[in-house]
Amino acid sequence: MFARRRILPALLLLACSPLARAQFSNPVPHPLPPPPPRPVLIPAPPFSAAGTPWIDPCETQAATVSFDTCYADQFKQADQDLNHLYRAALLAFEQDIAASHRRSDSSQLGYDSTALFDLKATQTEWTKYRDLQCRAAGQQFEGGSIQPIVVDRCLILVTRERIDDIRTTYEIGGRKLD
């Protein structure tokens, strides 16, 4: 208690000193430091199945093609590529199942049947995701002439990513899905 009585008057004297009054009565405004620069988010270019960067053919031919039809055509091609690869994966699992039946290998049969079921279920859910994702991307431009281009370009990119996912996941052990 005695120590408090000594410290309190000392603090009051210090706070009331001319130096303290000059410091707090007319503070010099300090400008706030500028905010850090926002990172520029440049999406990585999508890659083809061969690992080479995907070149957007519609952008490279911008002077001679209509973006609407070009991106729609590119999506149709990507969708056909995906469907071809998906059918090849299904066929590969069906062949594995048939081979397991011939060998009477029940554990391998269970594994292959589960893998086939999971591939089908994943594709169904992925299709829902793709459609919702690209509808959301186009929503920003609702009613604008660029909306179909944004949606189609999204569909292309997401579909090409799915193609890469299927290849990475199911082309194992020397298996090729072409």
C-alpha positions in Angstrom: 0.0 0.0 0.0 2.9 2.3 0.9 4.5 1.7 -2.5 1.3 2.5 -4.3 1.1 5.9 -2.6 4.6 6.7 -3.8 4.1 5.5 -7.4 0.7 7.3 -7.9 2.0 10.8 -7.2 5.1 10.1 -9.3 3.0 9.1 -12.2 0.8 12.2 -11.8 3.8 14.4 -11.8 5.2 12.7 -14.8 1.9 13.0 -16.7 1.6 16.7 -15.9 5.2 17.6 -16.8 5.6 20.1 -19.6 7.2 17.4 -21.8 4.2 15.1 -21.3 1.7 17.9 -22.0 3.5 18.9 -25.2 3.6 15.3 -26.3 -0.1 14.6 -25.8 -1.7 17.9 -26.2 -0.7 18.4 -29.9 0.1 15.1 -31.3 1.7 15.0 -34.8 -0.6 13.0 -37.0 1.1 9.9 -38.4 -0.1 8.7 -41.7 -1.3 5.2 -41.7 1.0 2.9 -43.6 -0.4 1.9 -47.0 -2.1 -1.5 -47.1 -0.1 -4.3 -48.4 -0.6 -4.9 -52.1 -3.3 -7.4 -52.9 -2.0 -10.5 -54.6 -2.9 -10.8 -58.2 -4.5 -14.1 -58.7 -3.6 -15.4 -62.1 -5.0 -18.8 -62.6 -2.6 -21.5 -63.7 -3.3 -22.5 -67.2 -5.0 -25.8 -67.5 -3.0 -28.7 -68.8 -3.7 -31.3 -71.4 -3.5 -35.0 -70.6 0.0 -35.0 -72.0 1.0 -32.4 -69.4 1.4 -29.5 -71.8 -0.4 -26.2 -71.2 -3.9 -26.0 -72.8 -4.0 -23.3 -75.4 -7.4 -21.7 -75.8 -8.2 -22.1 -79.5 -11.0 -19.5 -79.3 -8.6 -16.8 -78.0 -5.9 -17.7 -80.6 -8.5 -17.3 -83.4 -10.3 -14.4 -81.9 -10.2 -12.3 -85.1 -11.8 -15.0 -87.3 -14.3 -16.9 -85.0 -17.4 -16.1 -83.0 -16.7 -16.7 -79.3 -20.2 -18.0 -78.7 -20.0 -20.8 -81.3 -16.3 -21.4 -80.7 -16.6 -22.1 -77.0 -19.8 -24.1 -77.5 -18.0 -26.3 -80.0 -15.0 -26.6 -77.7 -17.2 -27.7 -74.9 -18.9 -30.3 -77.1 -15.5 -31.7 -78.0 -14.3 -31.7 -74.3 -17.6 -33.5 -73.3 -17.1 -36.1 -76.1 -13.5 -36.6 -74.9 -14.7 -37.1 -71.3 -17.5 -39.5 -72.3 -15.1 -41.5 -74.4 -12.6 -41.8 -71.5 -15.4 -42.5 -68.9 -16.8 -45.3 -71.1 -13.2 -46.7 -71.4 -12.9 -46.7 -67.6 -16.2 -48.4 -67.2 -15.2 -51.0 -69.8 -11.9 -51.6 -68.1 -13.6 -52.3 -64.7 -16.2 -54.5 -66.4 -13.3 -56.5 -68.0 -11.7 -56.7 -64.6 -15.0 -58.0 -63.1 -15.3 -60.6 -65.8 -11.7 -61.8 -65.3 -12.4 -62.0 -61.5 -15.5 -64.1 -62.3 -13.4 -66.5 -64.5 -10.8 -66.9 -61.8 -13.4 -67.2 -59.0 -11.6 -64.5 -57.1 -14.2 -63.2 -54.8 -12.0 -60.6 -53.1 -10.9 -59.1 -56.4 -14.5 -59.2 -57.6 -15.6 -57.2 -54.6 -12.9 -54.7 -55.1 -13.6 -54.3 -58.8 -17.4 -54.1 -58.3 -16.9 -51.4 -55.6 -14.5 -49.4 -57.9 -17.1 -49.6 -60.7 -19.9 -48.4 -58.4 -17.7 -45.6 -57.0 -16.7 -44.4 -60.5 -20.4 -44.2 -61.6 -21.4 -42.4 -58.4 -18.5 -40.0 -58.6 -19.3 -39.2 -62.2 -23.0 -38.5 -61.3 -22.0 -36.1 -58.5 -19.3 -34.5 -60.6 -21.8 -33.7 -63.3 -24.0 -31.9 -60.7 -20.9 -30.0 -59.4 -19.9 -29.0 -63.0 -23.3 -27.7 -63.8 -23.7 -25.8 -60.6 -20.1 -24.4 -60.7 -20.5 -23.1 -64.2 -24.0 -21.7 -63.6 -22.5 -19.8 -60.7 -19.7 -18.5 -62.9 -22.2 -17.3 -65.5 -24.5 -15.8 -62.8 -22.2 -12.8 -62.5 -23.1 -11.8 -66.1 -26.8 -12.7 -66.0 -28.5 -11.1 -69.0 -25.2 -10.0 -70.6 -23.9 -11.2 -74.0 -20.8 -12.6 -72.4 -22.7 -15.0 -70.1 -22.8 -17.9 -72.5 -19.1 -17.5 -73.2 -18.3 -17.5 -69.5 -20.4 -20.6 -68.9 -19.0 -22.5 -71.9 -15.5 -21.7 -71.0 -16.1 -22.8 -67.4 -17.6 -26.0 -68.7 -14.5 -26.6 -70.9 -12.0 -26.0 -68.1 -13.9 -28.1 -65.5 -14.4 -30.9 -68.0 -10.7 -31.0 -69.0 -9.8 -31.1 -65.3 -12.2 -34.1 -64.9 -10.5 -35.8 -67.8 -7.1 -35.3 -66.1 -8.6 -36.6 -62.8 -9.9 -39.8 -64.5 -6.6 -40.4 -66.2 -4.6 -39.9 -63.0 -6.8 -42.1 -60.9 -7.6 -45.0 -63.3 -4.6 -45.2 -65.6 -2.5 -47.2 -63.1 -0.4 -50.3 -63.5 0.2 -49.7 -67.1 -3.5 -49.4 -68.0 -4.4 -46.9 -70.7 -7.9 -45.7 -71.2 -7.9 -44.8 -74.9 
